């Protein structure tokens, strides 16, 4: 029996809703897939736009539904009442909702004798395998990331080295904040929306999600991780490069070379049917064989202590996951990052990230940007 689906969310932030309707709406609204057909309940503010941008859906007027309920004697018009009204018109009294569905709304529906079942796992499992059109949209978002990264690298190349290895750009100190602004501005101009772009220099790079702050310095690694969202489509791109302004020390060059080879091992393993856990283990074991162990030292984690990659689409982190506890198998159409890293306090961090499209003939690298340590 085909399940009847319900989502109540905005599509600016809820990827399942955006996937279902294909248009950005900043405020929560109602999506129903009833007897195989998409229905959305829209406010007067959005209804004309919805008719143009979501032609695959039957567009219902929120105000008309509310007016009919008032004619029937309802005084308090709630979201739950509107949903019940639409369901009863179709003679339906049970729906399946995503894991993120609001608990309060679910309880209101149950009080109205609507059976609400939560779907475990992915609400739209098909989201994980991208169509050719979706791959184009991801590639376009990735290009926005590369445009931003190129601007950032150019600023680093143009920077002068001042006292105590402090970088100077256009007669002012070059900080993580300034370089992030340069990158993010280029992304906006390219049609993307940047959020929490990472520019982490030196010791800060040892915390993989540290966005970075303060003065950047020559001769120490700077991790730049850029993951913008296309303003037009809602798809993400993701890229990371590690660079050193000037000459890198021998220990950093060796660290970089090891991460680069580890990434190649991971990338070449991104094949249809491969276990994502096994891919991660391969990379981890290679690092150990090169003398780079993972564990706690002086109360801090060091080595390789995050996953090898993750799926990217309408969310920056989505299925499949590639890590030590992953249970996924790769399938043609998966678009995943390959981003191993090594982090050692006192030395710094190195991470490299490309995006792979899994095909029946092996992985295809969607990333074009070069890898160069010293700039």
Buried (B, 14 or more C-beta within 10 A) or exposed (E): EEEBBBBBBBBEEBBBBBBBBBBBBEEBBBBBBBEEEBBBBBEEEBBEBBEEBBEEBEBBBBEEBBEBBEEEEBEEBBBBBBBBBBBEEEEBBBBBBBEEBEEEBBEBBEEBEBEBEEBEEBBBEEBBBBEEEBBEBBBBBBBBBBBBBBBBBEBBEEBEBBEEBBBBBEEEBBBBBBBBBBBBEBBBEBBBBBEEBBBBBBBBBBBBEBBBEEBBBBBBBBBBBBBBBBBEBBBBBBBBBBBBBBEBBEEBBBBBEBBBBBBBBBBBBBBBEBBBBEBBBBBBEBBEEBEBEBEEEEEEBBBBBBBBBBBBBBBBBBBBBBBBEBEBBBBBBBBBBBBBBBBBBEBBBBBBBBBBBBBEEBBEEBBEBEBEBEB
